[in-house]
Amino acid sequence: MPSLLLWLHIGFAIFTIGPVTAATMSAPRAIRTKNVPALQFIQRITRIYSLGSLGVFVFGLVLGIVLGDGLLGRWYMTASMTLFIVAAVMLVIIDRDLRTAVQALSSESADDDDAKVQNGRIAAISGLLSVIWLVILFLMVVPE
């Protein structure tokens, strides 16, 4: 049972966190080029993979419970789970900003300042999100 949970945890990490990171990192280019259909697709992909990435947290938590032995109480597990929750909140913010950018670029007004603001915010949060994923990976592999 633990090996199945570990397999699911790693599988969800590979097949959801990688694509959501790539999607959020490609959003600023779609905003700069004012490619609304691509931006709508990126928003949809971000939302789907963000929800799927919750599987990483769920299976990791269940794996920690099944293995027992105080695993969830270790400092690196607590730090990883906290960082994951922060990353999930950041994904919600990115989704909101993507929605705002789509609305700004889809509107009839020629003023796309709101889309430019969203562009900078999405780029900054996406970069920070990538660093958080790398720190979590480091914490999962290195401490023991």
PAPA-627036 format. One record per residue (C-alpha): residue number from 1; chain; x, y, z. Coordinates in nm, 2 decimals, padded with zeros to 4 digits. Layout:
N
num | chaine | c1 | c2 | c3
NUM | A | X | Y | Z .
...
//
This chain:
144
num | chaine | c1 | c2 | c3
1 | A | 00.00 | 00.00 | 00.00 .
2 | A | 00.27 | 00.26 | 00.08 .
3 | A | 00.45 | 00.20 | -00.25 .
4 | A | 00.12 | 00.26 | -00.44 .
5 | A | 00.07 | 00.58 | -00.25 .
6 | A | 00.43 | 00.69 | -00.31 .
7 | A | 00.38 | 00.61 | -00.68 .
8 | A | 00.06 | 00.82 | -00.70 .
9 | A | 00.23 | 01.10 | -00.51 .
10 | A | 00.52 | 01.12 | -00.75 .
11 | A | 00.30 | 01.06 | -01.05 .
12 | A | 00.07 | 01.35 | -00.95 .
13 | A | 00.38 | 01.57 | -00.89 .
14 | A | 00.53 | 01.49 | -01.23 .
15 | A | 00.21 | 01.52 | -01.44 .
16 | A | 00.05 | 01.82 | -01.27 .
17 | A | 00.31 | 02.05 | -01.12 .
18 | A | 00.53 | 02.05 | -01.43 .
19 | A | 00.25 | 02.14 | -01.67 .
20 | A | 00.10 | 02.41 | -01.44 .
21 | A | 00.44 | 02.57 | -01.40 .
22 | A | 00.50 | 02.57 | -01.78 .
23 | A | 00.15 | 02.71 | -01.84 .
24 | A | 00.19 | 03.00 | -01.59 .
25 | A | 00.54 | 03.08 | -01.72 .
26 | A | 00.40 | 03.11 | -02.08 .
27 | A | 00.12 | 03.34 | -01.99 .
28 | A | 00.32 | 03.67 | -02.00 .
29 | A | 00.42 | 03.61 | -02.36 .
30 | A | 00.05 | 03.55 | -02.45 .
31 | A | -00.04 | 03.88 | -02.28 .
32 | A | 00.24 | 04.07 | -02.45 .
33 | A | 00.14 | 03.95 | -02.79 .
34 | A | -00.23 | 04.01 | -02.70 .
35 | A | -00.31 | 03.65 | -02.80 .
36 | A | -00.65 | 03.62 | -02.63 .
37 | A | -00.73 | 03.26 | -02.74 .
38 | A | -00.39 | 03.13 | -02.62 .
39 | A | -00.44 | 03.32 | -02.29 .
40 | A | -00.78 | 03.16 | -02.24 .
41 | A | -00.63 | 02.82 | -02.31 .
42 | A | -00.35 | 02.89 | -02.06 .
43 | A | -00.61 | 03.00 | -01.80 .
44 | A | -00.81 | 02.68 | -01.85 .
45 | A | -00.50 | 02.46 | -01.83 .
46 | A | -00.38 | 02.64 | -01.52 .
47 | A | -00.71 | 02.59 | -01.35 .
48 | A | -00.73 | 02.22 | -01.44 .
49 | A | -00.37 | 02.14 | -01.34 .
50 | A | -00.39 | 02.35 | -01.03 .
51 | A | -00.68 | 02.13 | -00.91 .
52 | A | -00.49 | 01.82 | -01.01 .
53 | A | -00.19 | 01.93 | -00.82 .
54 | A | -00.39 | 01.90 | -00.50 .
55 | A | -00.35 | 01.52 | -00.55 .
56 | A | 00.02 | 01.57 | -00.47 .
57 | A | -00.07 | 01.71 | -00.14 .
58 | A | -00.34 | 01.46 | -00.06 .
59 | A | -00.14 | 01.15 | -00.15 .
60 | A | 00.17 | 01.29 | 00.03 .
61 | A | -00.04 | 01.35 | 00.34 .
62 | A | -00.20 | 01.00 | 00.32 .
63 | A | 00.14 | 00.85 | 00.27 .
64 | A | 00.27 | 01.03 | 00.57 .
65 | A | -00.02 | 00.90 | 00.78 .
66 | A | 00.02 | 00.54 | 00.65 .
67 | A | 00.39 | 00.53 | 00.72 .
68 | A | 00.34 | 00.68 | 01.06 .
69 | A | 00.65 | 00.69 | 01.28 .
70 | A | 00.61 | 01.06 | 01.33 .
71 | A | 00.69 | 01.14 | 00.97 .
72 | A | 00.45 | 01.43 | 00.94 .
73 | A | 00.59 | 01.59 | 01.25 .
74 | A | 00.94 | 01.63 | 01.11 .
75 | A | 01.05 | 01.98 | 01.03 .
76 | A | 01.10 | 01.93 | 00.66 .
77 | A | 00.76 | 01.77 | 00.61 .
78 | A | 00.59 | 02.06 | 00.79 .
79 | A | 00.79 | 02.31 | 00.59 .
80 | A | 00.70 | 02.13 | 00.26 .
81 | A | 00.33 | 02.12 | 00.34 .
82 | A | 00.33 | 02.49 | 00.44 .
83 | A | 00.51 | 02.58 | 00.12 .
84 | A | 00.26 | 02.37 | -00.08 .
85 | A | -00.03 | 02.56 | 00.07 .
86 | A | 00.14 | 02.89 | -00.01 .
87 | A | 00.20 | 02.77 | -00.37 .
88 | A | -00.17 | 02.67 | -00.39 .
89 | A | -00.27 | 03.02 | -00.29 .
90 | A | -00.04 | 03.16 | -00.54 .
91 | A | -00.20 | 02.95 | -00.81 .
92 | A | -00.54 | 03.10 | -00.71 .
93 | A | -00.39 | 03.45 | -00.75 .
94 | A | -00.24 | 03.36 | -01.09 .
95 | A | -00.58 | 03.22 | -01.20 .
96 | A | -00.75 | 03.55 | -01.09 .
97 | A | -00.49 | 03.76 | -01.27 .
98 | A | -00.52 | 03.55 | -01.59 .
99 | A | -00.90 | 03.60 | -01.58 .
100 | A | -00.85 | 03.97 | -01.54 .
101 | A | -00.60 | 03.98 | -01.83 .
102 | A | -00.83 | 03.79 | -02.06 .
103 | A | -01.11 | 04.04 | -01.98 .
104 | A | -00.88 | 04.34 | -02.03 .
105 | A | -00.76 | 04.21 | -02.37 .
106 | A | -01.11 | 04.10 | -02.48 .
107 | A | -01.27 | 04.44 | -02.40 .
108 | A | -01.33 | 04.69 | -02.68 .
109 | A | -01.12 | 04.97 | -02.51 .
110 | A | -00.77 | 05.02 | -02.64 .
111 | A | -00.64 | 05.07 | -02.29 .
112 | A | -00.45 | 04.75 | -02.20 .
113 | A | -00.28 | 04.89 | -01.89 .
114 | A | -00.46 | 04.64 | -01.67 .
115 | A | -00.33 | 04.35 | -01.89 .
116 | A | 00.03 | 04.49 | -01.85 .
117 | A | -00.01 | 04.50 | -01.48 .
118 | A | -00.14 | 04.14 | -01.48 .
119 | A | 00.16 | 04.05 | -01.70 .
120 | A | 00.41 | 04.17 | -01.45 .
121 | A | 00.23 | 04.01 | -01.15 .
122 | A | 00.19 | 03.68 | -01.33 .
123 | A | 00.55 | 03.67 | -01.43 .
124 | A | 00.67 | 03.75 | -01.08 .
125 | A | 00.44 | 03.50 | -00.90 .
126 | A | 00.52 | 03.23 | -01.16 .
127 | A | 00.89 | 03.27 | -01.10 .
128 | A | 00.84 | 03.26 | -00.72 .
129 | A | 00.61 | 02.96 | -00.76 .
130 | A | 00.89 | 02.77 | -00.95 .
131 | A | 01.13 | 02.84 | -00.67 .
132 | A | 00.88 | 02.71 | -00.42 .
133 | A | 00.84 | 02.39 | -00.61 .
134 | A | 01.22 | 02.35 | -00.62 .
135 | A | 01.25 | 02.41 | -00.25 .
136 | A | 00.98 | 02.15 | -00.18 .
137 | A | 01.17 | 01.90 | -00.41 .
138 | A | 01.49 | 01.97 | -00.22 .
139 | A | 01.31 | 01.92 | 00.12 .
140 | A | 01.16 | 01.59 | 00.00 .
141 | A | 01.50 | 01.44 | -00.12 .
142 | A | 01.78 | 01.58 | 00.09 .
143 | A | 01.70 | 01.58 | 00.46 .
144 | A | 01.73 | 01.20 | 00.50 .
//
